[in-house]
Amino acid sequence: MKVEIAMSSRINEVDFNRIPFGTHYSDHMFRCEFSNGKWKNSIIEPFGKIKLSPVSPVFHYGQAVFEGMKAYKDKNSEVFLFRPEENFKRINRSAIRLEMPTIPEKIFMNGLKKLIDIDRNWVPKYYGKSLYIRPFLIATNGVLSAKPSKEYMFMIISTPADSYYKYPLKVKIEEKYSRSASGGVGFTKAAGNYASSFYPTKLANEKGFDQILWTDSSTHTMIEESGTMNVFFLLKDKLITPKANDNILNGITCKSIITLAENENIDVEERDFSVSEVIRGLTNGELKEAFGCGTAAVINYFEVINYRNTNFMLPNIPDNKRLSLRLKKILLDVQHNLSNDPFGWRVHI
């Protein structure tokens, strides 16, 4: 791997007490190219622009996948990744579905670890803050034809991050638009999944909602995800989340929360969960909490769920009694090396 160190750092431009998401990028990036059936030219270089042909399939056919992951600092300024092997596996599952070459583990892990080591000063030393890391794979072969590319570029960039949301969310159950369909790419982190959500999310925002509760495309009767997050419901004393399938992303944060909840002797169910169950639980008071989770957001709870122009309020629970915030603290403590890691999730850099 070739390494080119930036002549000067831009880190002094960042106020780590206030970090709007995605506004500052660390000094370096990792890049590797695929052509003639082989990965080559791995390099860590100063963050900057890249050159692509205007006929690259990433622009015309959306042949692009990505990941979201984080690095954390503990109180001694030691740096840790969180479950990077899961991101490595998932980006390759996404790549296979979009007929892209898989990334060798050595290239992914060595590039990732070396990049974060070089830019370790960019990892905030504040509880709950992190360095958000974006690996992505794009098609670059310059042939204007509706078929898989023969050339690709794999890159990793990073940005210091505060909490994605800092307030309870108002969400709207969606019955017209869909983020995925059976047999599609909903389980992947394909770039187009997110672009197609922008317009219905904008419509929800205009009505005063922060995000959408997505439902199945066939009947709009089953809950799938919330915005870009997996979703949980505390019904009576049971924590329920829709089971990952072809339509639903197999979220790493979601899987971690399930493990942590079970470790706390909380009853967890991964199963189909209907809109009617949500509304019934809100009406009869059995639905105690609802929250979304993901790498960027970690955990954010809902205060309002809207269905067919009716706002249903979630119970007003003190923060110290909320299961969502309890699980968030347990997760952050593991990520920041403030507690034991019985599952081997932390990777020291």
N, C-alpha and C positions, 0 to 999 in steps of 0.2 A: 504494500500500500504506500503510495506516494503522499507526503504531507507537505503542504505549503502554509506557513504561518502568516497571518495577517500582519502587516507592517505596524498597525496601531489598532487599539481596541475602541469600540463604541460604547463600552459599558457605562461610562460616565454620563451618557445621555439618558440613562434609565433611573427613574425614581422608584426604587423597589418598595416603597411604602404605598405606591399607587401605580398599578400596572394594568392598564386597559388591555384586554386579551388580544394578542396578535398584532401589537403595534411596534414592538421591538424584536429584532432577531439577533441571535448570538453571532459571534464573529466568524464562525466557520460553518461549512456544510460538507456533507459526504456525497460523493457521486461515483457511480459505477455504470458501465455501458454493456449492453448485450448485442452482439452481432455475430453472424456466421455460426450460430449455435453455441456461443461461448460468452461467459462473463469476463470482462477485462477492464483495464484502466481504472482501478480503484484509486480514488484520491480524496483527501481532505484538503479543502482549499478555502480561501476567504469567501464569505457569503457574498453573493452577487448574482448578476443576471446570467442566463444561459441562452445559447443559440439553438433554435429549432427551425426546421423547414416549415413554411406555412401550410404544407400539405400533410403534416404529421397526423396520423390517425387519432391522436389524443384530442385534436381540435374538432375533427369531423365526426368521429364515431364514438367518442367518449371512452376510449380504451385506456382507462386509468383507475388505479386502486390506491388506497392509502391506509395508514394506521394512525392511531392517537395513543400516546403513552407519556409517562412522566418520569422525571428524576427529582429526588428529594434530598434535602440536607438534614442531618441531625444536629444536636446542640454542639457537637464538636467539629462541625463543618465537613463531616464525612458525607460522601455522595452515594446514593443508592438508586438503582432502577427498581421498578415494581413489576414483577412477572413478565419480563421481556420475551421469554420463550413463547408465551401465549400470543403476543403480537406477531412474532415470527411465524407461528403456525397459521394464524388467521390471514395474514397478508398473502400467504401462499395459497390458502383455500380460495381467497378472492381472485388471485391471479389465474388459478386453474379454471374458474368459472368464466372468466373473461378471455380465455385462450391466450394467456400471457405466460412467459417462462417463469418458473419458480426461482426464488432467490436462494442460493446456497446458504446454509446456516453460518458458515465461516464468514462469508461476506457481510451478512446482516449483523451478526453479533460483533465481529471485530470492528467493523465500521462504526457501529453504534457506540461501543464502549470507548473507542479511541476518540471519537468526536466529543463525547460528554466529558471525558477526561481533560481534553484540551480546553473545553469551554466550561469547566467546573465552576469558575467564578460567576457564571451566569445563573447558577442554581440559587434561588433565593434562600436565605437562612431565616425563614419565618414560617411558623406553624400554619399549615393550610395552603401555603404558596409552593410553587414548584417550577421546574423547567418543563414546559410542554414540548414534546418531541413528535415531529411529523415525518415518518418514513412514507415515501410514495413511489409508485412505479407507473411510468407513462410510455405510450407507444410513440416512437420517433421516426420510423421509416417513412421517408418522403415519397409515398406512392398514393395517389388519389383514387383509391379503390376500396370498396366495402368488403374488406377481408382483413384478417389479423395482420398486424405489422410483423416485420422480420427483425426490426431493431427496437431496442427499449433502453430506457434510462431509469436507474434506481437512485433515489436521493434521500437524504435525511437532513432536515433543518430543525431548528428549535427556537422557542420564544418563551421568556419568563412569563409566568401566569399567576394571576390572583384567582380567587374563586370565580367561576363562570357566572353564576347567579348568587346574589347576596340577600335574596328576599324570597318569601313564599310565592309560589306561582299560581296564576289563574290559568286554567287550561280548558279547552273546548273539545268535546267529543266530535270528531269529524265523520260526516255521513255522505259526503260527495266525493272528495278527493282521496286518493290512496298513495301510500309511499311504496308499496310492493304488491306483488301478486304471486299466487302459487306457480312454482316452476320458474320464477324470475330470479332476480339477484338481490332480494331483500336481505338475505343472510350475509351478504358481502359488504365490504366498505368500498363499493364502487362510487366513483365521483358523481355519476348521474343520479344516484339515489338522493343525494342532498340537493342538487340543483332543482330537481322536480318538486321538492318540498317547499321551496322558497315562496312561490306564489300563494298557495293555500295558507302558509304561515303568515304572510303579509295580510291576507284578508282577516285572519284571526286577530292579528295585532291591531288592525284598524277598529276592531270591535272591543278592544281593551283586554285581550287575552295574551299571555306570554307565549304559550305554546299550544300545540294540538295534541289530543289523544287520538292516535291513529287506530283505525279499526280495519277489519279484514275487507278486502276489495270485493268479495262476492256478495256478502250480505250486510256489511257494516254493523254486525251485531256482536263481534268478538273484539276485545281489546288486544292491541299488538304492542305498540310502543308509544312514547310521549316525546314528540319533537325528535331530537337526536339521542334520546335516552331510553334505556329499558325502564320498566315501571313496576312498582310493587304496591300492594294493597294490604292493609292490616284489617282483616275481617274478623270480628270478635277477637280471638287470641291467636289467629292463624295468619301468617305472612304468605301472601299469594303473589306469584309472578307468572305471566304468560310464558309457557315453555318455548324455548328457542326452536325454530323450524325454518323452512325455506323462506318464510316471510319476515322473520324476526332475527335481528343480529344477536349472535352469541356473545354478549358483552362480558368483558373481563372483569369490570367492576361489579356487574350483576352476579357473576359466578362467585366472586370473592365475598360479596354480601351474603349470599346463600350459605357459604361455608362458615362465615363468622356468626351468622344468626343461629345456625345449627349448633355451633360450638357453645353458644349461650343458652342452649336448650330451648330455643324458640322453634315452634312447629312451622315448617316451611313447606309449601306446596308449589310445584311447577306444573301448571295445568292451564287449559283453556279457561278464560275468565270473560264472562259476557257483560255487555253494556247493561243488560237488565239486572245483573247481580250488583253492579256498581250503583245503579240508581236505587234499587231496593235497599242496599246497605246504607246509602246516604239518607234515605227516607226514614228507615226504622232505627237509625242510630247505631247499627252494628258495624258500619265501616268507620273505623277509628282514625286511620291515617292512609294517605296515599302519597307516594313520592317517586321521582325519577332519579336515575343514577347513570353515570357514565364517566369516562376518563376526565373530560373537561369539567363537568359539573360536580363530580363526586356524588353528592346526594343533595337533592333539593325537594322539600316537601310542598304539597299543594294546599292552598287554602280555599280554592273555588274550583269546582268542576261544572262546566256548563253543558247542558244537553237540551237541544231543541229550544233554545232561547230562554231556558230557565237556569238560573244560577243555584247550585247546591253548595252550601257551605260545609267544609270539613269541621269537625269538632275543634274548638279553641283550647288546645292542650298546652300547658306550660312547657317551655323548652326542656326543662330538666326531666320531664315525663315522656318526651317524644322518643319512640323507638327509632325513628329515622335518624335523629341527631345522636342518639346513643351509638348506633351502628356506624355512623359517620366518624365519630370520635375514635372508636375502636380501629377502624380502617386507617385513619390518619396516623394514629399512634404507631401502627405497624409500619406504615410508609416512612415515617420520620424517625424510625428506630428508637421509639420511646417505650416500646413494649416487646415482649418476646415474639418471635416469629416461628411458631410451631409448624407452619406449612412450607417454610423455605421460599417465601415469596420475594424477599429482598435480595438484590444482587449488588454487592459492593463494588464501587468503581475506584 
